[in-house]
Amino acid sequence: MTYFGYTNIMRFKDRIKELRLEKNMSQMDLALATGISQSAIAKWELGKTEPTATAIITLARFFGETTDYLLGLTD
């Protein structure tokens, strides 16, 4: 069962990667900075899995963005 629509998961994966690259960070750098595994980040960026609510909140706080922005609900 998925909780995001296809469009939202596409936006999430693109936004996470875009924000990470804007900070000139590798997936491993982001993993070390947030405590989220590099493999989870890689799977999200490939659109293979969906993040937990806790992971979305952690990433939003780290990047200084809203969870709605990360999820593609706002621009």
DRENVEXDREN-203505 format. One record per residue: residue in one letter; x, y, z of N, C-alpha, C, CB in turn. Coordinates in steps of 0.001 Angstrom, whole numbers, m for minus. Glycine has a CB too. Example, Ala and Ser with C-alpha at 12.3 -4.5 7.8 and 13.67 -1.06 7.14 Angstrom:
2
PT   rest       n.u       n.v       n.w      ca.u      ca.v      ca.w       c.u       c.v       c.w      cb.u      cb.v      cb.w
PT      A     13190     m5690      7800     12300     m4500      7800     13200     m3300      7800     11308     m4473      9046
PT      S     12850     m2250      7080     13670     m1060      7140     12900        30      7870     14084      m598      5725
END
This chain:
75
PT   rest       n.u       n.v       n.w      ca.u      ca.v      ca.w       c.u       c.v       c.w      cb.u      cb.v      cb.w
PT      M       845     m1171         0         0         0         0       894      1239         0      m963        m5      1220
PT      T       617      2184      m865      1399      3411      m884       568      4548      m316      1874      3743     m2313
PT      Y      1259      5458       307       585      6594       909       750      7848        74      1106      6832      2303
PT      F      1756      7859      m786      1951      8974     m1701      1349      8588     m3039      3462      9343     m1845
PT      G       871      9595     m3767       528      9324     m5155      1829      9247     m5946      m432     10422     m5737
PT      Y      1766      8716     m7151      2961      8585     m7988      3638      9938     m8180      2598      7975     m9355
PT      T      2857     10970     m8425      3424     12299     m8632      4165     12774     m7396      2330     13296     m9001
PT      N      3617     12534     m6226      4257     12988     m4997      5559     12257     m4724      3321     12812     m3829
PT      I      5614     10969     m4989      6857     10237     m4757      7914     10713     m5732      6640      8714     m4894
PT      M      7511     11066     m6944      8463     11596     m7921      8991     12947     m7437      7800     11735     m9325
PT      R      8136     13783     m6920      8578     15078     m6415      9494     14902     m5214      7376     15948     m6039
PT      F      9144     13996     m4309      9957     13787     m3122     11370     13367     m3517      9316     12731     m2209
PT      K     11489     12382     m4357     12812     11883     m4733     13626     12964     m5423     12686     10661     m5645
PT      D     12980     13752     m6265     13690     14823     m6963     14080     15951     m6010     12830     15374     m8098
PT      R     13197     16277     m5092     13493     17369     m4158     14603     17007     m3191     12251     17747     m3381
PT      I     14608     15790     m2701     15668     15374     m1785     17020     15438     m2490     15402     13945     m1253
PT      K     17070     14910     m3688     18333     14921     m4434     18767     16347     m4755     18197     14110     m5731
PT      E     17825     17175     m5186     18129     18575     m5508     18681     19318     m4288     16869     19288     m6031
PT      L     18033     19166     m3159     18478     19838     m1935     19847     19329     m1489     17453     19635      m813
PT      R     20053     18036     m1608     21336     17445     m1235     22455     17987     m2126     21271     15908     m1333
PT      L     22211     18039     m3424     23231     18519     m4353     23492     20015     m4197     22815     18218     m5781
PT      E     22449     20790     m3835     22642     22225     m3582     23624     22452     m2444     21301     22900     m3256
PT      K     23671     21521     m1506     24599     21606      m378     25917     20896      m679     23961     21009       877
PT      N     26079     20454     m1939     27283     19727     m2351     27570     18534     m1446     28481     20664     m2358
PT      M     26514     17780     m1153     26632     16626      m271     26440     15342     m1054     25616     16709       869
PT      S     27189     14330      m679     26948     12984     m1199     25819     12369      m363     28264     12092     m1149
PT      Q     25337     11247      m826     24337     10538       m27     24925     10162      1330     23837      9274      m768
PT      M     26183      9783      1353     26823      9415      2616     26940     10622      3538     28208      8811      2359
PT      D     27271     11789      2993     27336     13003      3806     25983     13278      4464     27769     14209      2945
PT      L     24914     13157      3672     23569     13386      4201     23227     12346      5262     22527     13352      3068
PT      A     23609     11115      5013     23353     10043      5977     24041     10347      7305     23836      8684      5422
PT      L     25288     10736      7245     26034     11034      8473     25460     12249      9202     27510     11273      8149
PT      A     24990     13242      8448     24456     14465      9055     23080     14261      9688     24373     15558      8013
PT      T     22313     13292      9179     20937     13121      9649     20699     11849     10458     20016     13128      8483
PT      G     21631     10905     10386     21414      9630     11057     20523      8687     10280     20827      9862     12402
PT      I     20263      9020      9031     19471      8164      8141     20466      7366      7305     18481      9012      7223
PT      S     20197      6121      7056     21164      5307      6317     21300      5770      4865     20752      3834      6356
PT      Q     22505      5594      4345     22767      5963      2953     21919      5112      2020     24265      5802      2614
PT      S     21718      3864      2378     20919      2994      1508     19459      3461      1442     20983      1539      2008
PT      A     18926      3954      2549     17554      4481      2536     17472      5700      1628     17089      4847      3970
PT      I     18444      6601      1746     18462      7800       912     18548      7419      m563     19642      8711      1300
PT      A     19402      6463      m887     19541      6006     m2276     18221      5441     m2802     20650      4941     m2384
PT      K     17550      4643     m1999     16278      4046     m2426     15212      5110     m2626     15799      3015     m1401
PT      W     15187      6138     m1772     14217      7223     m1947     14497      7984     m3231     14249      8182      m746
PT      E     15770      8288     m3469     16127      9050     m4667     15853      8265     m5947     17594      9449     m4615
PT      L     15839      6963     m5861     15491      6122     m7010     13981      5874     m7101     16231      4786     m6924
PT      G     13239      6297     m6073     11796      6079     m6045     11416      4644     m5745     11197      6486     m7349
PT      K     12331      3889     m5136     12072      2474     m4852     11319      2254     m3550     13369      1718     m4807
PT      T     11528      3133     m2574     10827      3019     m1297     10348      4393      m859     11739      2388      m215
PT      E      9503      4398       135      8964      5641       681      9520      5874      2074      7422      5606       715
PT      P      9777      7134      2417     10311      7438      3743      9242      7359      4820     10940      8816      3749
PT      T      9698      7168      6044      8782      7217      7189      8496      8674      7517      9379      6472      8433
PT      A      7482      8902      8317      7161     10266      8755      8340     10858      9518      5885     10277      9638
PT      T      8988     10066     10341     10139     10541     11106     11264     10984     10181     10639      9449     12055
PT      A     11515     10223      9131     12572     10582      8180     12229     11869      7440     12800      9444      7174
PT      I     10970     12035      7054     10548     13257      6359     10756     14465      7251      9071     13163      5926
PT      I     10388     14357      8510     10564     15460      9460     12048     15756      9657      9899     15126     10816
PT      T     12848     14725      9803     14293     14900      9975     14893     15636      8788     14985     13541     10156
PT      L     14533     15221      7580     15057     15868      6374     14567     17306      6247     14657     15075      5134
PT      A     13303     17544      6560     12758     18906      6488     13518     19830      7439     11245     18910      6830
PT      R     13758     19386      8645     14510     20195      9611     15937     20420      9138     14516     19523     10989
PT      F     16581     19383      8625     17953     19513      8166     18066     20517      7016     18490     18154      7734
PT      F     17167     20425      6049     17225     21304      4883     16545     22651      5100     16600     20621      3710
PT      G     15850     22823      6216     15156     24086      6475     13956     24287      5563     16112     25245      6314
PT      E     13309     23192      5235     12133     23218      4368     10949     22635      5132     12388     22426      3045
PT      T      9761     22818      4572      8577     22218      5194      8417     20783      4698      7299     23052      4882
PT      T      7718     20003      5477      7428     18641      5034      6551     18682      3783      6734     17830      6162
PT      D      5646     19633      3710      4799     19769      2521      5637     20010      1276      3794     20911      2703
PT      Y      6674     20821      1392      7547     21067       247      8245     19776      m174      8587     22156       582
PT      L      8818     19055       792      9497     17814       460      8569     16804      m204     10099     17213      1699
PT      L      7324     16789       218      6360     15846      m310      5732     16296     m1634      5286     15616       704
PT      G      6084     17494     m2083      5551     17984     m3349      4155     18555     m3242      5551     16891     m4347
PT      L      3740     18900     m2025      2394     19454     m1830      2376     20968     m2004      1868     19089      m445
PT      T      3555     21595     m1863      3698     23043     m2092      4973     23275     m2890      3733     23843      m734
PT      D      5046     24452     m3478      6253     24816     m4239      7079     25846     m3522      5884     25337     m5609
END
